């Protein structure tokens, strides 16, 4: 069950922070609408790592599709196109 509190509960910051644990976020509302989420740092790090992996896999899929559809060029052609060498 989500742990939802009004942002005014931050007046007792220590009590609110003590409720934040791995897998147990605290959602703070302002005027009855979601405003801020407090999340455990380890959980946030893991989410960011998963996101980075997802982005990498997506970019690899895009590159593989480009290779299949457009092909590749040789290193010599690349150098010539870049004006290197």
N, CA and C atoms as an extended XYZ file, in Angstrom:
255
Properties=species:S:1:pos:R:3:atomname:S:1:resname:S:1:resid:I:1 pbc="F F F"
N         0.840       -1.178        0.000 N   UNK     1
C         0.000        0.000        0.000 CA  UNK     1
C         0.887        1.245        0.000 C   UNK     1
N         0.630        2.195       -0.879 N   UNK     2
C         1.464        3.400       -0.945 CA  UNK     2
C         1.404        4.198        0.361 C   UNK     2
N         2.526        4.780        0.699 N   UNK     3
C         2.631        5.628        1.884 CA  UNK     3
C         2.498        7.078        1.408 C   UNK     3
N         1.301        7.634        1.524 N   UNK     4
C         0.997        8.971        1.021 CA  UNK     4
C         0.754        9.907        2.194 C   UNK     4
N         1.434       11.051        2.162 N   UNK     5
C         1.321       12.017        3.253 CA  UNK     5
C         1.236       13.430        2.671 C   UNK     5
N         0.589       14.328        3.381 N   UNK     6
C         0.627       15.727        2.947 CA  UNK     6
C         2.018       16.307        3.188 C   UNK     6
N         2.432       17.204        2.319 N   UNK     7
C         3.769       17.784        2.427 CA  UNK     7
C         3.963       18.511        3.759 C   UNK     7
N         2.874       18.927        4.370 N   UNK     8
C         2.970       19.599        5.669 CA  UNK     8
C         3.547       18.684        6.749 C   UNK     8
N         3.490       17.351        6.522 N   UNK     9
C         4.082       16.413        7.486 CA  UNK     9
C         5.595       16.559        7.569 C   UNK     9
N         6.187       17.262        6.592 N   UNK    10
C         7.642       17.460        6.632 CA  UNK    10
C         8.065       18.369        7.781 C   UNK    10
N         7.101       18.967        8.454 N   UNK    11
C         7.446       19.727        9.656 CA  UNK    11
C         8.144       18.799       10.649 C   UNK    11
N         7.756       17.523       10.611 N   UNK    12
C         8.415       16.502       11.420 CA  UNK    12
C         9.239       15.629       10.464 C   UNK    12
N        10.256       16.239        9.878 N   UNK    13
C        11.082       15.628        8.832 CA  UNK    13
C        11.631       14.263        9.249 C   UNK    13
N        12.151       14.167       10.454 N   UNK    14
C        12.775       12.931       10.918 CA  UNK    14
C        11.786       11.769       10.904 C   UNK    14
N        10.575       12.008       11.316 N   UNK    15
C         9.563       10.952       11.336 CA  UNK    15
C         9.228       10.488        9.923 C   UNK    15
N         9.125       11.423        8.996 N   UNK    16
C         8.802       11.069        7.608 CA  UNK    16
C         9.955       10.290        6.987 C   UNK    16
N        11.170       10.779        7.171 N   UNK    17
C        12.344       10.113        6.591 CA  UNK    17
C        12.497        8.701        7.145 C   UNK    17
N        12.167        8.497        8.393 N   UNK    18
C        12.314        7.165        8.997 CA  UNK    18
C        11.382        6.142        8.345 C   UNK    18
N        10.358        6.604        7.642 N   UNK    19
C         9.434        5.704        6.951 CA  UNK    19
C         9.931        5.297        5.564 C   UNK    19
N        10.938        5.973        5.054 N   UNK    20
C        11.487        5.662        3.732 CA  UNK    20
C        12.443        4.483        3.871 C   UNK    20
N        12.127        3.412        3.168 N   UNK    21
C        12.963        2.213        3.185 CA  UNK    21
C        13.006        1.657        1.767 C   UNK    21
N        13.941        0.751        1.532 N   UNK    22
C        14.026        0.107        0.224 CA  UNK    22
C        12.676       -0.551       -0.085 C   UNK    22
N        12.092       -0.191       -1.197 N   UNK    23
C        10.809       -0.752       -1.604 CA  UNK    23
C         9.610       -0.080       -0.952 C   UNK    23
N         9.868        0.913       -0.125 N   UNK    24
C         8.777        1.616        0.556 CA  UNK    24
C         9.015        3.114        0.445 C   UNK    24
N         8.491        3.693       -0.599 N   UNK    25
C         8.644        5.125       -0.842 CA  UNK    25
C         7.597        5.900       -0.056 C   UNK    25
N         7.865        7.171        0.117 N   UNK    26
C         6.887        8.064        0.725 CA  UNK    26
C         6.510        9.097       -0.327 C   UNK    26
N         5.224        9.184       -0.619 N   UNK    27
C         4.702       10.131       -1.595 CA  UNK    27
C         4.122       11.316       -0.833 C   UNK    27
N         4.579       12.506       -1.181 N   UNK    28
C         4.095       13.716       -0.523 CA  UNK    28
C         3.169       14.476       -1.464 C   UNK    28
N         2.055       14.932       -0.909 N   UNK    29
C         1.071       15.662       -1.710 CA  UNK    29
C         1.038       17.127       -1.304 C   UNK    29
N         0.657       17.949       -2.257 N   UNK    30
C         0.464       19.370       -1.997 CA  UNK    30
C        -0.915       19.721       -2.540 C   UNK    30
N        -1.764       20.233       -1.703 N   UNK    31
C        -3.146       20.544       -2.076 CA  UNK    31
C        -3.866       19.327       -2.666 C   UNK    31
N        -3.555       18.154       -2.098 N   UNK    32
C        -4.225       16.931       -2.516 CA  UNK    32
C        -3.693       16.286       -3.779 C   UNK    32
N        -2.632       16.836       -4.367 N   UNK    33
C        -2.058       16.290       -5.599 CA  UNK    33
C        -0.619       15.855       -5.358 C   UNK    33
N        -0.199       14.788       -6.034 N   UNK    34
C         1.170       14.310       -5.893 CA  UNK    34
C         2.168       15.411       -6.209 C   UNK    34
N         3.224       15.506       -5.385 N   UNK    35
C         4.195       16.583       -5.562 CA  UNK    35
C         5.626       16.070       -5.502 C   UNK    35
N         5.946       15.242       -4.505 N   UNK    36
C         7.317       14.784       -4.288 CA  UNK    36
C         7.288       13.321       -3.854 C   UNK    36
N         8.320       12.582       -4.246 N   UNK    37
C         8.484       11.216       -3.766 CA  UNK    37
C         9.822       11.099       -3.065 C   UNK    37
N         9.818       10.480       -1.913 N   UNK    38
C        11.064       10.202       -1.199 CA  UNK    38
C        11.360        8.719       -1.397 C   UNK    38
N        12.593        8.413       -1.815 N   UNK    39
C        12.958        7.044       -2.164 CA  UNK    39
C        14.322        6.714       -1.571 C   UNK    39
N        14.496        5.469       -1.186 N   UNK    40
C        15.763        4.995       -0.652 CA  UNK    40
C        16.866        5.140       -1.716 C   UNK    40
N        18.044        5.589       -1.318 N   UNK    41
C        19.129        5.844       -2.276 CA  UNK    41
C        19.564        4.579       -3.012 C   UNK    41
N        19.635        3.445       -2.330 N   UNK    42
C        20.023        2.194       -2.979 CA  UNK    42
C        19.005        1.821       -4.063 C   UNK    42
N        17.727        1.998       -3.743 N   UNK    43
C        16.687        1.701       -4.721 CA  UNK    43
C        16.791        2.627       -5.924 C   UNK    43
N        17.052        3.908       -5.684 N   UNK    44
C        17.209        4.866       -6.771 CA  UNK    44
C        18.402        4.498       -7.653 C   UNK    44
N        19.522        4.117       -7.037 N   UNK    45
C        20.698        3.698       -7.812 CA  UNK    45
C        20.370        2.514       -8.712 C   UNK    45
N        19.634        1.545       -8.180 N   UNK    46
C        19.276        0.375       -8.974 CA  UNK    46
C        18.337        0.742      -10.122 C   UNK    46
N        17.402        1.637       -9.866 N   UNK    47
C        16.490        2.093      -10.922 CA  UNK    47
C        17.281        2.790      -12.032 C   UNK    47
N        18.238        3.635      -11.644 N   UNK    48
C        19.048        4.353      -12.637 CA  UNK    48
C        19.906        3.394      -13.449 C   UNK    48
N        20.448        2.352      -12.819 N   UNK    49
C        21.232        1.345      -13.548 CA  UNK    49
C        20.354        0.607      -14.548 C   UNK    49
N        19.149        0.217      -14.108 N   UNK    50
C        18.221       -0.471      -15.017 CA  UNK    50
C        17.845        0.424      -16.195 C   UNK    50
N        17.632        1.695      -15.932 N   UNK    51
C        17.301        2.634      -17.000 CA  UNK    51
C        18.462        2.767      -17.991 C   UNK    51
N        19.682        2.839      -17.480 N   UNK    52
C        20.855        2.935      -18.355 CA  UNK    52
C        20.974        1.687      -19.232 C   UNK    52
N        20.729        0.517      -18.655 N   UNK    53
C        20.779       -0.724      -19.428 CA  UNK    53
C        19.697       -0.727      -20.493 C   UNK    53
N        18.493       -0.296      -20.136 N   UNK    54
C        17.387       -0.224      -21.091 CA  UNK    54
C        17.736        0.705      -22.254 C   UNK    54
N        18.288        1.882      -21.924 N   UNK    55
C        18.660        2.838      -22.975 CA  UNK    55
C        19.736        2.254      -23.883 C   UNK    55
N        20.723        1.564      -23.288 N   UNK    56
C        21.791        0.944      -24.079 CA  UNK    56
C        21.206       -0.111      -25.020 C   UNK    56
N        20.334       -0.965      -24.504 N   UNK    57
C        19.731       -2.004      -25.341 CA  UNK    57
C        18.907       -1.384      -26.464 C   UNK    57
N        18.199       -0.301      -26.165 N   UNK    58
C        17.410        0.371      -27.192 CA  UNK    58
C        18.320        0.925      -28.294 C   UNK    58
N        19.395        1.609      -27.895 N   UNK    59
C        20.320        2.163      -28.889 CA  UNK    59
C        20.971        1.063      -29.714 C   UNK    59
N        21.270       -0.070      -29.110 N   UNK    60
C        21.841       -1.200      -29.850 CA  UNK    60
C        20.830       -1.727      -30.871 C   UNK    60
N        19.566       -1.812      -30.482 N   UNK    61
C        18.532       -2.284      -31.404 CA  UNK    61
C        18.384       -1.319      -32.576 C   UNK    61
N        18.448       -0.018      -32.308 N   UNK    62
C        18.369        0.984      -33.371 CA  UNK    62
C        19.557        0.832      -34.321 C   UNK    62
N        20.745        0.639      -33.758 N   UNK    63
C        21.950        0.480      -34.585 CA  UNK    63
C        21.877       -0.791      -35.425 C   UNK    63
N        21.405       -1.888      -34.813 N   UNK    64
C        21.288       -3.136      -35.560 CA  UNK    64
C        20.287       -3.002      -36.706 C   UNK    64
N        19.192       -2.309      -36.459 N   UNK    65
C        18.196       -2.096      -37.514 CA  UNK    65
C        18.806       -1.262      -38.643 C   UNK    65
N        19.554       -0.240      -38.285 N   UNK    66
C        20.205        0.606      -39.284 CA  UNK    66
C        21.175       -0.207      -40.130 C   UNK    66
N        21.939       -1.087      -39.496 N   UNK    67
C        22.886       -1.930      -40.233 CA  UNK    67
C        22.140       -2.841      -41.201 C   UNK    67
N        21.039       -3.439      -40.727 N   UNK    68
C        20.260       -4.339      -41.599 CA  UNK    68
C        19.663       -3.581      -42.786 C   UNK    68
N        19.137       -2.390      -42.516 N   UNK    69
C        18.428       -1.659      -43.571 CA  UNK    69
C        19.349       -0.841      -44.459 C   UNK    69
N        20.394       -0.262      -43.888 N   UNK    70
C        21.253        0.642      -44.647 CA  UNK    70
C        22.631        0.071      -44.952 C   UNK    70
N        23.005       -0.997      -44.268 N   UNK    71
C        24.313       -1.598      -44.479 CA  UNK    71
C        25.406       -0.831      -43.743 C   UNK    71
N        26.620       -1.170      -44.064 N   UNK    72
C        27.776       -0.538      -43.425 CA  UNK    72
C        28.716       -0.012      -44.504 C   UNK    72
N        29.735        0.729      -44.071 N   UNK    73
C        30.766        1.178      -45.005 CA  UNK    73
C        32.119        0.714      -44.476 C   UNK    73
N        33.094        0.652      -45.350 N   UNK    74
C        34.422        0.202      -44.953 CA  UNK    74
C        35.128        1.300      -44.167 C   UNK    74
N        36.184        0.914      -43.460 N   UNK    75
C        36.972        1.880      -42.701 CA  UNK    75
C        37.583        2.918      -43.634 C   UNK    75
N        38.025        2.499      -44.812 N   UNK    76
C        38.612        3.435      -45.772 CA  UNK    76
C        37.576        4.460      -46.247 C   UNK    76
N        36.365        3.989      -46.528 N   UNK    77
C        35.302        4.909      -46.946 CA  UNK    77
C        34.940        5.875      -45.825 C   UNK    77
N        34.936        5.400      -44.582 N   UNK    78
C        34.643        6.255      -43.439 CA  UNK    78
C        35.706        7.336      -43.303 C   UNK    78
N        36.969        6.940      -43.394 N   UNK    79
C        38.064        7.928      -43.318 CA  UNK    79
C        37.943        8.978      -44.416 C   UNK    79
N        37.607        8.527      -45.621 N   UNK    80
C        37.468        9.450      -46.732 CA  UNK    80
C        36.291       10.408      -46.481 C   UNK    80
N        35.195        9.889      -45.944 N   UNK    81
C        34.032       10.716      -45.670 CA  UNK    81
C        34.319       11.740      -44.582 C   UNK    81
N        35.122       11.339      -43.599 N   UNK    82
C        35.473       12.243      -42.497 CA  UNK    82
C        36.644       13.160      -42.825 C   UNK    82
N        37.313       12.869      -43.938 N   UNK    83
C        38.455       13.681      -44.330 CA  UNK    83
C        39.691       13.395      -43.487 C   UNK    83
N        39.792       12.173      -42.995 N   UNK    84
C        40.939       11.765      -42.170 CA  UNK    84
C        41.903       10.996      -43.059 C   UNK    84
N        43.189       11.173      -42.805 N   UNK    85
C        44.176       10.338      -43.496 CA  UNK    85
C        44.615       10.818      -44.751 C   UNK    85
